[in-house]
Amino acid sequence: MLDRIGTKWTSMVVKVLAEEAPGELRFADLRRRVPGISQKMLSVTLRSLVRDGLVARRVEPTVPPAVHYRLTELGLSLEGPLSALRVWAETHMPEIDRSNRLADEAPSSPT
Amino acid sequence: MLDRIGTKWTSMVVKVLAEEAPGELRFADLRRRVPGISQKMLSVTLRSLVRDGLVARRVEPTVPPAVHYRLTELGLSLEGPLSALRVWAETHMPEIDRSNRLADEAPSSPT
């Protein structure tokens, strides 16, 4: 479970949908607002979020059909803890990068 | 980054080390306290945490050498946001499971 909700793409999609809540976003809008995500990865991420009940999907029967996504109440309740983790990661990224650079320079040692 | 710290095993290892902080744990103790983790997966998880500067590794030069792990200050600062996410996941697991069961029963639809 944590392996699904704790990923970068899930976190970013939930963030963008939370900004819009209780409104909806269409697939193309979401893709525009999650920089770097591929069509395939956005599709996989949304499918997983819908399955878990975090995102609701609404098909508007136009030609071609328009598909709208919004956070459910459950999805909205995730945004709090997830954003705390996001803020932590952004705050400490320089420190973590520095640690990784030092590890690359040091001789490797077994665990 | 989020893809590393948001995983189940990272979360569980940080939790167990946080319970012990500022004390240390040996590899075998950690393995005992993270149920279901394989030796290989614990090794990979610890290596990644050490690289990121979240865990400190101390080798005691005995025969055989004893290896001790503890959370760094950075690692300790992660436990707050990570535990909030853990609590969210535990609280909402039944709801998420129910949603997944419903999805299995329903006819599939394209994203």
Backbone of each chain as ProteinMPNN parsed JSONL, in Angstrom:
{"seq_chain_A": "MLDRIGTKWTSMVVKVLAEEAPGELRFADLRRRVPGISQKMLSVTLRSLVRDGLVARRVEPTVPPAVHYRLTELGLSLEGPLSALRVWAETHMPEIDRSNRLADEAPSSPT", "coords_chain_A": {"N_chain_A": [[0.835, -1.203, 0.0], [1.776, 1.345, 1.011], [3.78, 1.364, -0.797], [2.482, 2.018, -3.08], [1.136, 4.51, -2.62], [3.188, 6.113, -1.822], [4.742, 6.887, -3.958], [6.499, 8.959, -6.345], [4.948, 9.816, -8.614], [2.281, 9.235, -7.91], [2.084, 10.9, -5.683], [2.388, 13.422, -6.906], [0.203, 13.539, -8.662], [-1.948, 13.365, -6.867], [-1.497, 15.729, -5.487], [-1.936, 17.731, -7.472], [-4.63, 17.217, -8.115], [-5.722, 17.746, -5.623], [-5.336, 20.464, -5.396], [-7.26, 21.305, -7.114], [-9.58, 20.397, -6.012], [-12.982, 20.759, -4.75], [-13.191, 20.292, -7.432], [-12.898, 18.956, -10.843], [-10.5, 17.38, -13.049], [-9.424, 17.023, -16.44], [-7.897, 14.339, -18.329], [-5.894, 15.357, -20.111], [-5.406, 17.872, -18.989], [-4.416, 17.181, -16.493], [-2.097, 15.899, -17.284], [-0.66, 18.014, -18.324], [-0.175, 19.416, -16.013], [1.421, 17.851, -14.454], [4.542, 17.783, -14.677], [6.704, 16.079, -16.874], [5.575, 13.571, -16.707], [4.685, 10.618, -18.451], [2.229, 9.718, -20.953], [1.437, 7.086, -20.692], [2.368, 6.469, -18.055], [0.87, 8.261, -16.527], [-1.64, 7.258, -17.031], [-1.465, 4.677, -15.899], [-0.99, 5.401, -13.223], [-3.345, 6.816, -12.564], [-5.241, 4.794, -12.899], [-4.559, 3.053, -10.852], [-5.022, 4.709, -8.633], [-7.776, 5.093, -8.876], [-8.704, 2.484, -8.548], [-7.947, 2.068, -5.879], [-9.736, 3.703, -4.694], [-9.213, 6.373, -4.28], [-9.415, 8.26, -6.181], [-12.015, 9.515, -8.24], [-13.595, 8.695, -11.274], [-15.111, 10.08, -14.05], [-17.089, 9.656, -16.836], [-17.941, 11.572, -19.519], [-20.51, 11.452, -21.786], [-19.793, 12.414, -24.464], [-18.828, 12.979, -27.924], [-15.603, 12.845, -29.037], [-15.671, 10.781, -25.983], [-15.435, 12.589, -22.902], [-13.203, 12.387, -20.224], [-13.23, 12.756, -16.789], [-11.483, 13.517, -13.764], [-11.424, 13.371, -10.217], [-10.493, 13.972, -6.767], [-11.592, 11.663, -4.311], [-13.311, 11.69, -1.1], [-11.721, 10.15, 0.531], [-9.306, 10.267, -0.903], [-8.736, 12.975, -0.632], [-8.204, 13.053, 2.075], [-5.767, 11.91, 2.175], [-4.037, 13.803, 1.23], [-3.007, 15.54, 3.205], [-1.053, 14.065, 5.004], [0.583, 13.197, 2.882], [1.504, 15.556, 1.75], [3.041, 16.546, 3.801], [5.16, 14.758, 3.767], [6.15, 15.308, 1.244], [6.988, 17.969, 1.56], [8.974, 17.569, 3.475], [10.788, 16.055, 1.914], [11.445, 17.907, -0.103], [12.622, 19.946, 1.431], [14.858, 18.668, 2.507], [16.284, 17.748, 0.396], [18.757, 18.935, -0.664], [20.62, 18.219, 1.306], [20.472, 15.459, 1.219], [21.291, 14.954, -1.38], [23.921, 15.834, -1.157], [24.93, 13.936, 0.629], [24.746, 11.668, -0.998], [26.564, 12.323, -3.012], [28.943, 12.343, -1.547], [29.037, 9.645, -0.874], [29.477, 8.549, -3.363], [32.03, 9.371, -3.831], [33.5, 8.159, -1.859], [35.268, 5.092, -0.978], [33.612, 2.034, -1.669], [31.783, 0.039, 0.696], [30.906, -3.097, 2.167], [27.528, -3.95, 3.189]], "CA_chain_A": [[0.0, 0.0, 0.0], [2.698, 2.464, 1.087], [4.561, 1.337, -2.03], [1.708, 2.68, -4.137], [0.825, 5.918, -2.349], [4.392, 6.883, -1.532], [5.585, 7.126, -5.13], [6.564, 10.317, -6.867], [3.848, 10.159, -9.519], [1.044, 9.272, -7.118], [2.129, 12.103, -4.868], [2.177, 14.615, -7.728], [-1.169, 13.539, -9.18], [-2.83, 13.705, -5.741], [-1.282, 17.143, -5.204], [-2.607, 18.542, -8.496], [-6.08, 17.049, -7.947], [-6.104, 18.403, -4.362], [-5.396, 21.9, -5.697], [-8.485, 21.543, -7.887], [-10.728, 19.841, -5.278], [-13.654, 19.529, -5.163], [-13.367, 20.262, -8.88], [-12.356, 17.825, -11.6], [-9.545, 17.688, -14.126], [-9.406, 16.031, -17.517], [-6.616, 13.66, -18.5], [-4.907, 16.233, -20.746], [-5.058, 18.924, -18.025], [-3.552, 16.543, -15.501], [-0.793, 15.629, -17.884], [0.02, 19.298, -18.437], [0.191, 19.932, -14.693], [2.398, 16.961, -13.82], [5.618, 17.851, -15.668], [7.59, 14.918, -17.009], [4.879, 12.279, -16.685], [4.299, 10.141, -19.783], [0.816, 9.373, -21.07], [1.313, 5.733, -20.145], [2.557, 6.493, -16.603], [-0.303, 8.933, -15.946], [-2.74, 6.319, -17.164], [-1.247, 3.631, -14.887], [-1.134, 6.022, -11.902], [-4.762, 7.104, -12.343], [-5.966, 3.531, -12.78], [-4.267, 2.559, -9.512], [-5.704, 5.593, -7.679], [-9.216, 4.809, -8.981], [-8.862, 1.159, -7.925], [-7.833, 2.213, -4.42], [-10.822, 4.54, -4.202], [-8.709, 7.705, -3.947], [-9.808, 9.148, -7.276], [-13.232, 9.131, -8.951], [-13.487, 8.885, -12.713], [-16.442, 10.311, -14.612], [-17.057, 9.712, -18.297], [-18.992, 12.395, -20.094], [-20.787, 10.736, -23.048], [-19.703, 13.236, -25.674], [-18.043, 12.312, -28.971], [-15.22, 11.659, -28.244], [-16.036, 10.908, -24.571], [-14.499, 13.336, -22.053], [-13.037, 11.695, -18.943], [-12.89, 13.708, -15.728], [-10.98, 12.898, -12.541], [-11.384, 14.207, -9.004], [-10.203, 13.229, -5.547], [-12.697, 11.308, -3.425], [-13.06, 12.15, 0.268], [-10.555, 9.376, 0.977], [-8.138, 10.836, -1.563], [-8.458, 14.281, -0.012], [-7.641, 12.83, 3.416], [-4.353, 11.52, 1.993], [-3.194, 14.935, 0.832], [-2.31, 16.077, 4.383], [0.192, 13.329, 5.276], [1.445, 13.123, 1.708], [2.164, 16.842, 1.53], [4.086, 16.653, 4.833], [6.304, 13.991, 3.284], [6.654, 16.068, 0.097], [7.711, 19.124, 2.101], [10.199, 17.033, 4.069], [11.707, 15.658, 0.834], [11.952, 19.124, -0.764], [13.476, 20.652, 2.392], [16.108, 17.978, 2.818], [16.915, 17.263, -0.831], [20.166, 19.308, -0.813], [21.391, 17.435, 2.271], [20.481, 14.077, 0.731], [22.157, 14.972, -2.565], [25.292, 15.954, -0.677], [25.29, 12.635, 1.177], [24.948, 10.746, -2.127], [27.826, 12.673, -3.683], [30.023, 11.856, -0.683], [29.071, 8.183, -0.995], [30.07, 8.225, -4.668], [33.467, 9.646, -3.778], [34.147, 7.269, -0.884], [35.356, 3.691, -1.405], [32.414, 1.311, -1.25], [31.982, -0.955, 1.747], [29.752, -3.996, 2.204], [26.532, -3.626, 4.212]], "C_chain_A": [[0.873, 1.257, 0.0], [3.516, 2.538, -0.203], [3.813, 1.989, -3.184], [1.538, 4.166, -3.859], [2.072, 6.761, -2.138], [5.237, 7.197, -2.76], [5.477, 8.58, -5.606], [5.33, 10.685, -7.696], [2.513, 10.209, -8.796], [0.974, 10.568, -6.334], [1.818, 13.346, -5.697], [0.754, 14.688, -8.276], [-2.155, 13.914, -8.073], [-2.709, 15.195, -5.429], [-2.064, 18.037, -6.191], [-4.13, 18.434, -8.366], [-6.567, 17.727, -6.667], [-6.206, 19.913, -4.566], [-6.719, 22.259, -6.371], [-9.748, 21.173, -7.105], [-11.641, 20.952, -4.752], [-13.881, 19.442, -6.674], [-12.701, 19.056, -9.523], [-11.29, 18.311, -12.575], [-9.657, 16.61, -15.196], [-7.994, 15.486, -17.669], [-5.545, 14.619, -19.043], [-4.463, 17.363, -19.808], [-4.097, 18.377, -16.972], [-2.151, 16.376, -16.062], [0.021, 16.911, -17.992], [0.547, 19.753, -17.083], [1.095, 19.005, -13.892], [3.586, 16.845, -14.776], [6.437, 16.556, -15.676], [6.875, 13.589, -17.026], [4.501, 11.889, -18.116], [2.807, 9.811, -19.765], [0.544, 8.026, -20.405], [1.392, 5.742, -18.604], [1.387, 7.19, -15.917], [-1.505, 7.998, -15.959], [-2.655, 5.229, -16.082], [-1.502, 4.19, -13.482], [-2.607, 6.282, -11.583], [-5.558, 5.812, -12.131], [-5.794, 2.971, -11.363], [-4.994, 3.395, -8.447], [-7.218, 5.354, -7.69], [-9.53, 3.484, -8.294], [-8.867, 1.236, -6.406], [-8.925, 3.095, -3.831], [-10.388, 5.944, -3.833], [-9.15, 8.733, -4.987], [-11.091, 8.611, -7.91], [-13.1, 9.548, -10.41], [-14.893, 9.029, -13.286], [-16.319, 10.463, -16.12], [-18.242, 10.52, -18.791], [-19.252, 11.863, -21.497], [-20.858, 11.651, -24.259], [-18.978, 12.422, -26.746], [-16.876, 13.215, -29.362], [-15.56, 11.857, -26.775], [-14.991, 11.725, -23.821], [-14.429, 12.647, -20.696], [-12.521, 12.683, -17.908], [-12.453, 12.954, -14.47], [-11.069, 13.891, -11.398], [-11.009, 13.334, -7.822], [-11.51, 12.873, -4.842], [-12.388, 11.896, -2.047], [-11.824, 11.444, 0.827], [-9.265, 9.944, 0.375], [-7.736, 12.166, -0.96], [-7.789, 14.098, 1.35], [-6.173, 12.403, 3.332], [-3.453, 12.724, 1.752], [-2.42, 15.528, 2.011], [-0.996, 15.365, 4.664], [1.148, 13.3, 4.085], [2.181, 14.447, 1.499], [3.247, 17.071, 2.591], [5.35, 15.925, 4.382], [6.973, 14.702, 2.106], [7.508, 17.24, 0.571], [9.029, 18.662, 2.732], [11.219, 16.748, 2.965], [12.299, 16.896, 0.153], [12.943, 19.86, 0.143], [14.852, 20.001, 2.501], [16.837, 17.456, 1.596], [18.389, 17.667, -0.957], [21.078, 18.464, 0.088], [21.562, 15.99, 1.78], [21.37, 13.957, -0.509], [23.625, 15.011, -2.151], [25.786, 14.598, -0.141], [25.561, 11.621, 0.061], [26.245, 11.041, -2.873], [29.016, 12.172, -2.873], [30.165, 10.338, -0.807], [29.71, 7.766, -2.314], [31.584, 8.407, -4.642], [34.2, 8.663, -2.877], [34.278, 5.863, -1.457], [34.138, 2.94, -0.882], [32.764, 0.299, -0.173], [30.744, -1.829, 1.807], [28.791, -3.592, 3.316], [26.692, -4.577, 5.402]], "O_chain_A": [[0.746, 2.119, -0.87], [3.899, 3.62, -0.648], [4.423, 2.454, -4.146], [1.763, 4.995, -4.741], [2.024, 7.985, -2.261], [6.342, 7.722, -2.624], [4.521, 9.299, -5.315], [4.74, 11.747, -7.497], [1.706, 11.109, -9.03], [-0.052, 11.248, -6.317], [1.077, 14.222, -5.253], [0.167, 15.768, -8.348], [-3.086, 14.686, -8.302], [-3.709, 15.851, -5.139], [-2.756, 18.971, -5.786], [-4.839, 19.433, -8.49], [-7.692, 18.226, -6.62], [-7.066, 20.565, -3.973], [-7.229, 23.369, -6.218], [-10.852, 21.575, -7.475], [-11.138, 21.998, -4.343], [-14.669, 18.619, -7.141], [-12.041, 18.253, -8.863], [-11.199, 19.5, -12.88], [-9.945, 15.448, -14.907], [-7.025, 16.085, -17.203], [-4.436, 14.69, -18.513], [-3.3, 17.767, -19.822], [-3.109, 19.016, -16.61], [-1.156, 16.674, -15.402], [1.233, 16.907, -17.781], [1.592, 20.399, -17.005], [1.492, 19.336, -12.774], [3.641, 15.923, -15.59], [6.804, 16.021, -14.63], [7.492, 12.567, -17.327], [4.053, 12.729, -18.896], [2.204, 9.647, -18.704], [-0.428, 7.851, -19.67], [0.581, 5.102, -17.935], [0.955, 6.765, -14.846], [-2.286, 7.959, -15.009], [-3.652, 4.905, -15.436], [-2.143, 3.542, -12.655], [-3.065, 6.007, -10.474], [-6.445, 5.756, -11.279], [-6.746, 2.481, -10.756], [-5.516, 2.848, -7.476], [-7.866, 5.406, -6.644], [-10.504, 3.377, -7.549], [-9.66, 0.578, -5.732], [-9.033, 3.224, -2.611], [-11.121, 6.648, -3.138], [-9.244, 9.926, -4.698], [-11.24, 7.403, -8.095], [-12.564, 10.609, -10.729], [-15.76, 8.193, -13.034], [-15.549, 11.285, -16.617], [-19.396, 10.193, -18.515], [-18.337, 11.82, -22.32], [-21.851, 11.665, -24.986], [-18.563, 11.292, -26.49], [-17.108, 14.262, -29.966], [-15.727, 12.998, -26.344], [-13.794, 11.577, -24.068], [-15.458, 12.355, -20.087], [-11.513, 13.358, -18.117], [-12.987, 11.891, -14.154], [-10.826, 15.086, -11.57], [-11.178, 12.115, -7.857], [-12.429, 13.69, -4.785], [-11.346, 12.519, -1.846], [-10.994, 12.053, 1.502], [-8.257, 10.082, 1.068], [-6.551, 12.455, -0.794], [-6.921, 14.881, 1.736], [-5.429, 12.523, 4.306], [-2.255, 12.68, 2.031], [-1.287, 15.976, 1.834], [0.068, 15.978, 4.577], [2.366, 13.368, 4.253], [3.35, 14.454, 1.114], [4.258, 17.716, 2.313], [6.464, 16.408, 4.584], [8.198, 14.701, 1.981], [8.602, 17.477, 0.059], [10.069, 19.292, 2.542], [12.378, 17.152, 3.067], [13.495, 16.941, -0.135], [13.978, 20.339, -0.321], [15.874, 20.683, 2.577], [17.873, 16.803, 1.715], [19.21, 16.827, -1.322], [22.164, 18.053, -0.32], [22.629, 15.389, 1.905], [22.106, 12.983, -0.667], [24.463, 14.311, -2.72], [26.907, 14.175, -0.422], [26.488, 10.816, 0.157], [26.94, 10.125, -3.313], [29.978, 11.643, -3.43], [31.278, 9.812, -0.84], [30.404, 6.752, -2.379], [32.323, 7.703, -5.331], [35.374, 8.365, -3.096], [33.495, 5.472, -2.324], [33.686, 3.193, 0.235], [33.875, -0.229, -0.125], [29.642, -1.358, 1.529], [29.202, -2.955, 4.285], [25.948, -4.475, 6.378]]}, "seq_chain_B": "MLDRIGTKWTSMVVKVLAEEAPGELRFADLRRRVPGISQKMLSVTLRSLVRDGLVARRVEPTVPPAVHYRLTELGLSLEGPLSALRVWAETHMPEIDRSNRLADEAPSSPT", "coords_chain_B": {"N_chain_B": [[13.352, 10.413, -5.161], [11.155, 10.513, -3.253], [10.259, 8.104, -4.091], [12.047, 6.406, -2.973], [11.991, 6.882, -0.141], [9.341, 6.509, 0.437], [8.691, 3.814, 0.443], [7.475, 0.607, 1.57], [9.377, -1.019, 2.978], [11.483, 0.756, 3.613], [10.052, 2.538, 5.213], [9.357, 0.838, 7.361], [11.846, 0.069, 8.408], [12.902, 2.546, 9.171], [11.029, 3.189, 11.109], [11.471, 1.182, 13.115], [14.14, 1.733, 13.797], [13.771, 4.31, 14.752], [12.307, 3.85, 17.049], [14.284, 2.893, 18.614], [16.062, 4.951, 18.81], [18.165, 7.315, 20.578], [19.693, 5.069, 20.231], [21.4, 2.135, 18.871], [20.993, -0.504, 16.413], [21.715, -3.895, 15.604], [22.292, -5.698, 12.534], [21.021, -8.273, 12.59], [19.18, -7.914, 14.667], [17.566, -5.912, 13.628], [16.505, -7.288, 11.467], [14.956, -9.172, 12.765], [13.039, -7.527, 13.837], [11.664, -6.444, 11.744], [9.241, -7.814, 10.341], [9.061, -10.315, 7.869], [10.878, -9.277, 6.084], [13.482, -9.954, 3.789], [16.914, -11.092, 4.012], [18.465, -10.051, 1.959], [16.806, -7.934, 1.035], [16.702, -6.303, 3.293], [19.346, -5.603, 3.465], [19.717, -4.153, 1.062], [17.902, -2.061, 1.513], [19.008, -0.821, 3.814], [21.473, -0.028, 2.809], [20.709, 1.902, 0.932], [19.502, 3.778, 2.651], [21.713, 4.548, 4.17], [23.323, 5.681, 2.218], [21.728, 7.882, 1.518], [22.067, 9.33, 3.763], [20.435, 9.003, 5.952], [20.671, 7.012, 7.74], [23.19, 5.918, 9.987], [26.109, 3.937, 9.916], [28.026, 1.75, 11.803], [30.979, 0.075, 12.245], [32.085, -2.365, 14.328], [35.195, -3.42, 15.32], [35.368, -6.284, 15.859], [35.846, -9.907, 15.929], [33.746, -12.113, 14.424], [33.287, -8.953, 12.579], [31.088, -6.594, 14.14], [28.197, -4.988, 13.024], [26.593, -1.947, 13.39], [23.587, -0.035, 13.345], [22.063, 3.181, 13.215], [19.599, 5.829, 13.375], [20.33, 8.885, 11.768], [20.355, 12.446, 12.547], [18.951, 13.602, 10.479], [17.565, 11.352, 9.534], [15.931, 10.863, 11.753], [14.308, 13.1, 11.603], [12.694, 12.447, 9.534], [10.968, 10.558, 10.49], [8.613, 11.655, 11.639], [6.822, 12.797, 9.476], [6.706, 10.405, 7.994], [5.537, 8.58, 9.723], [3.032, 9.68, 9.986], [1.995, 9.159, 7.478], [2.058, 6.398, 7.515], [0.205, 5.869, 9.566], [-2.06, 6.908, 8.356], [-2.311, 5.079, 6.213], [-2.709, 2.649, 7.591], [-5.095, 3.215, 8.933], [-6.903, 3.571, 6.839], [-6.804, 1.299, 5.38], [-8.836, -0.842, 5.382], [-10.937, 0.368, 3.947], [-9.702, 0.866, 1.505], [-9.064, -1.709, 0.697], [-11.647, -2.671, 0.359], [-12.491, -1.097, -1.77], [-10.785, -2.066, -3.758], [-11.683, -4.71, -3.943], [-14.252, -4.318, -4.934], [-13.569, -3.227, -7.414], [-12.452, -5.451, -8.611], [-14.665, -6.998, -8.974], [-16.249, -5.547, -10.674], [-16.914, -4.861, -14.181], [-14.097, -4.281, -16.258], [-12.867, -1.067, -17.262], [-11.584, 1.212, -19.711], [-8.916, 3.606, -19.059]], "CA_chain_B": [[13.545, 10.53, -3.711], [9.933, 10.007, -2.637], [10.15, 6.696, -4.457], [12.876, 5.621, -2.052], [11.581, 6.978, 1.263], [7.94, 6.154, 0.608], [8.409, 2.384, 0.293], [7.11, -0.151, 2.764], [10.533, -1.475, 3.765], [12.137, 1.939, 4.173], [9.202, 3.03, 6.286], [9.421, -0.057, 8.517], [13.197, 0.128, 8.983], [13.005, 3.845, 9.864], [10.19, 3.089, 12.313], [12.149, 0.359, 14.124], [15.322, 2.475, 14.259], [13.291, 5.475, 15.514], [11.93, 3.336, 18.37], [15.523, 2.616, 19.349], [16.911, 6.15, 18.794], [19.375, 7.452, 19.762], [20.466, 3.827, 20.272], [21.71, 1.452, 17.613], [20.56, -1.894, 16.275], [22.53, -4.695, 14.698], [21.574, -6.218, 11.374], [20.146, -9.387, 12.962], [18.085, -7.363, 15.477], [16.688, -5.226, 12.687], [15.794, -8.281, 10.67], [13.953, -9.776, 13.645], [11.978, -6.563, 14.154], [10.941, -6.076, 10.522], [8.758, -9.129, 9.93], [8.831, -10.575, 6.448], [11.928, -8.747, 5.212], [14.551, -10.912, 3.519], [18.262, -10.586, 4.298], [18.84, -9.268, 0.791], [16.029, -6.691, 0.982], [17.146, -5.462, 4.41], [20.667, -5.113, 3.077], [19.508, -3.125, 0.035], [17.214, -0.933, 2.16], [19.961, -0.128, 4.687], [22.485, 0.609, 1.96], [20.092, 3.098, 0.372], [19.318, 4.733, 3.753], [23.049, 5.051, 4.532], [23.699, 6.556, 1.085], [20.95, 9.12, 1.609], [22.427, 10.04, 4.99], [19.367, 8.862, 6.95], [21.125, 6.008, 8.715], [24.64, 5.814, 10.16], [26.561, 2.551, 10.022], [29.251, 1.714, 12.577], [31.539, -1.275, 12.269], [32.881, -2.642, 15.524], [36.219, -4.313, 14.766], [35.495, -7.567, 16.55], [35.895, -11.027, 14.985], [33.555, -11.319, 13.189], [32.93, -7.559, 12.858], [29.674, -6.334, 14.434], [27.773, -3.77, 12.334], [25.505, -1.296, 14.112], [22.884, 1.0, 12.574], [21.193, 4.106, 13.963], [19.12, 6.96, 12.587], [20.996, 10.181, 11.92], [19.395, 13.497, 12.866], [18.116, 13.698, 9.278], [16.673, 10.191, 9.551], [14.932, 11.072, 12.809], [13.365, 14.137, 11.168], [11.778, 11.817, 8.569], [10.007, 9.673, 11.156], [7.322, 12.339, 11.829], [5.976, 12.7, 8.28], [6.539, 9.018, 7.545], [4.601, 7.886, 10.603], [1.7, 10.188, 9.637], [1.565, 8.426, 6.281], [1.837, 5.024, 7.97], [-1.063, 5.854, 10.308], [-3.122, 7.072, 7.356], [-2.448, 3.822, 5.464], [-3.311, 1.639, 8.471], [-6.473, 3.617, 9.216], [-7.79, 3.504, 5.68], [-6.614, 0.041, 4.66], [-10.078, -1.585, 5.103], [-11.661, 1.094, 2.913], [-8.973, 0.675, 0.258], [-9.275, -3.114, 0.338], [-13.023, -2.789, -0.124], [-12.521, -0.491, -3.099], [-10.115, -2.988, -4.676], [-12.551, -5.866, -4.179], [-15.314, -3.856, -5.835], [-12.982, -3.069, -8.746], [-12.268, -6.796, -9.166], [-15.969, -7.552, -9.339], [-16.854, -4.752, -11.74], [-16.269, -5.01, -15.489], [-13.023, -3.303, -16.399], [-13.09, 0.0, -18.234], [-10.31, 1.866, -20.04], [-8.654, 4.853, -18.335]], "C_chain_B": [[12.341, 9.972, -2.955], [9.777, 8.519, -2.935], [11.014, 5.815, -3.558], [12.322, 5.656, -0.623], [10.145, 6.529, 1.49], [7.669, 4.656, 0.526], [8.141, 1.726, 1.642], [8.334, -0.489, 3.611], [11.293, -0.304, 4.374], [11.355, 2.432, 5.389], [9.331, 2.159, 7.54], [10.789, -0.014, 9.197], [13.377, 1.44, 9.75], [12.203, 3.803, 11.166], [10.914, 2.336, 13.434], [13.377, 1.088, 14.674], [14.903, 3.693, 15.092], [12.882, 5.046, 16.926], [13.164, 3.176, 19.254], [16.366, 3.875, 19.56], [17.019, 6.76, 20.194], [20.247, 6.193, 19.762], [20.653, 3.218, 18.895], [21.055, 0.07, 17.591], [21.508, -2.615, 15.336], [21.646, -5.266, 13.594], [20.555, -7.295, 11.788], [18.951, -8.913, 13.795], [17.06, -6.683, 14.587], [15.844, -6.246, 11.934], [14.671, -8.927, 11.488], [12.769, -8.826, 13.82], [11.254, -6.012, 12.923], [10.413, -7.373, 9.905], [8.577, -9.21, 8.418], [9.935, -10.052, 5.543], [13.012, -9.816, 5.016], [15.89, -10.255, 3.851], [18.702, -9.632, 3.191], [18.123, -7.912, 0.777], [16.422, -5.748, 2.12], [18.491, -4.831, 4.079], [20.553, -3.962, 2.067], [18.888, -1.867, 0.645], [18.185, -0.132, 3.025], [21.015, 0.611, 3.86], [21.956, 1.924, 1.389], [19.907, 4.181, 1.449], [20.652, 5.351, 4.183], [23.52, 6.043, 3.465], [23.015, 7.911, 1.168], [21.254, 9.911, 2.881], [21.362, 9.952, 6.079], [19.76, 7.905, 8.067], [22.647, 6.036, 8.765], [25.005, 4.367, 10.474], [27.899, 2.56, 10.752], [29.734, 0.272, 12.645], [32.426, -1.417, 13.506], [33.891, -3.717, 15.13], [36.444, -5.557, 15.615], [35.683, -8.662, 15.499], [34.764, -11.988, 15.31], [33.126, -9.888, 13.521], [31.427, -7.432, 13.156], [29.294, -5.004, 13.791], [26.518, -3.221, 13.016], [24.897, -0.19, 13.254], [22.084, 1.883, 13.526], [20.71, 5.198, 13.016], [20.021, 8.159, 12.826], [19.927, 11.212, 12.329], [18.416, 13.668, 11.688], [17.096, 12.558, 9.236], [15.568, 10.34, 10.588], [13.876, 12.083, 12.372], [12.365, 13.577, 10.154], [10.677, 11.032, 9.273], [8.632, 10.333, 11.365], [6.412, 12.223, 10.613], [5.708, 11.256, 7.836], [5.519, 8.294, 8.431], [3.183, 8.397, 10.347], [1.133, 9.431, 8.437], [1.236, 6.968, 6.637], [0.488, 4.9, 8.677], [-2.226, 6.008, 9.332], [-3.382, 5.735, 6.651], [-3.121, 2.745, 6.321], [-4.783, 1.942, 8.719], [-7.391, 3.316, 8.039], [-7.667, 2.211, 4.88], [-7.921, -0.709, 4.385], [-10.877, -0.956, 3.955], [-11.025, 0.853, 1.531], [-9.124, -0.767, -0.241], [-10.663, -3.308, -0.258], [-13.131, -2.243, -1.55], [-11.881, -1.41, -4.141], [-10.977, -4.213, -4.98], [-13.678, -5.498, -5.134], [-14.8, -3.736, -7.269], [-12.793, -4.432, -9.416], [-13.585, -7.373, -9.667], [-16.58, -6.834, -10.531], [-16.177, -5.05, -13.078], [-15.212, -3.931, -15.657], [-13.39, -2.251, -17.443], [-11.771, 0.701, -18.507], [-10.143, 3.171, -19.259], [-8.94, 6.042, -19.245]], "O_chain_B": [[12.48, 9.075, -2.123], [9.229, 7.77, -2.126], [10.746, 4.624, -3.401], [12.194, 4.62, 0.028], [9.77, 6.203, 2.616], [6.505, 4.257, 0.538], [8.53, 2.228, 2.696], [8.33, -0.27, 4.822], [11.705, -0.369, 5.532], [11.923, 2.704, 6.446], [9.407, 2.68, 8.653], [10.876, -0.057, 10.424], [13.936, 1.45, 10.847], [12.643, 4.317, 12.194], [10.96, 2.806, 14.571], [13.625, 1.063, 15.88], [15.602, 4.066, 16.034], [13.085, 5.79, 17.886], [13.094, 3.306, 20.476], [17.279, 3.878, 20.386], [16.039, 6.724, 20.939], [21.404, 6.239, 19.345], [20.135, 3.716, 17.895], [20.623, -0.447, 18.621], [22.038, -2.026, 14.394], [20.422, -5.307, 13.711], [19.389, -7.244, 11.397], [17.846, -9.436, 13.656], [15.852, -6.849, 14.761], [14.632, -6.087, 11.786], [13.584, -9.193, 10.974], [11.627, -9.27, 13.939], [10.333, -5.204, 13.052], [11.066, -7.961, 9.044], [8.025, -8.312, 7.783], [9.937, -10.35, 4.349], [13.404, -10.494, 5.966], [15.99, -9.033, 3.958], [19.238, -8.554, 3.452], [18.743, -6.875, 0.541], [16.469, -4.532, 1.931], [18.734, -3.663, 4.382], [21.212, -2.932, 2.208], [19.298, -0.749, 0.332], [18.187, 1.098, 2.977], [21.394, 1.737, 4.181], [22.664, 2.93, 1.364], [20.132, 5.362, 1.185], [20.712, 6.533, 4.52], [24.048, 7.109, 3.782], [23.629, 8.95, 0.925], [20.761, 11.025, 3.058], [21.38, 10.737, 7.027], [19.25, 7.98, 9.185], [23.314, 6.161, 7.738], [24.297, 3.673, 11.204], [28.809, 3.294, 10.368], [28.998, -0.629, 13.048], [33.39, -0.673, 13.69], [33.511, -4.791, 14.665], [37.565, -5.845, 16.035], [35.679, -8.373, 14.302], [34.795, -12.628, 16.362], [32.652, -9.631, 14.628], [30.601, -8.077, 12.511], [29.983, -4.002, 13.984], [25.525, -3.926, 13.193], [25.606, 0.504, 12.526], [21.508, 1.408, 14.505], [21.331, 5.461, 11.986], [20.428, 8.421, 13.957], [18.746, 10.882, 12.441], [17.215, 13.854, 11.886], [15.92, 12.772, 8.942], [14.415, 9.989, 10.338], [12.702, 11.954, 12.716], [11.306, 14.166, 9.938], [9.586, 10.858, 8.731], [7.605, 9.66, 11.28], [5.344, 11.616, 10.699], [4.618, 10.935, 7.363], [4.729, 7.488, 7.939], [2.226, 7.634, 10.475], [-0.053, 9.107, 8.393], [0.273, 6.389, 6.133], [-0.274, 3.965, 8.43], [-3.247, 5.333, 9.457], [-4.53, 5.313, 6.509], [-3.993, 2.019, 5.844], [-5.619, 1.038, 8.716], [-8.52, 2.86, 8.222], [-8.32, 2.035, 3.852], [-8.117, -1.178, 3.264], [-11.42, -1.661, 3.104], [-11.722, 0.663, 0.534], [-9.288, -1.011, -1.436], [-10.833, -4.016, -1.251], [-13.77, -2.842, -2.415], [-12.371, -1.521, -5.265], [-11.009, -4.698, -6.111], [-14.019, -6.267, -6.033], [-15.496, -4.092, -8.219], [-12.951, -4.561, -10.63], [-13.626, -8.127, -10.639], [-17.333, -7.425, -11.304], [-15.011, -5.443, -13.114], [-15.416, -2.79, -15.24], [-14.132, -2.525, -18.386], [-10.921, 0.778, -17.62], [-11.133, 3.773, -18.843], [-8.783, 7.19, -18.829]]}, "name": "protein", "num_of_chains": 2, "seq": "MLDRIGTKWTSMVVKVLAEEAPGELRFADLRRRVPGISQKMLSVTLRSLVRDGLVARRVEPTVPPAVHYRLTELGLSLEGPLSALRVWAETHMPEIDRSNRLADEAPSSPTMLDRIGTKWTSMVVKVLAEEAPGELRFADLRRRVPGISQKMLSVTLRSLVRDGLVARRVEPTVPPAVHYRLTELGLSLEGPLSALRVWAETHMPEIDRSNRLADEAPSSPT"}
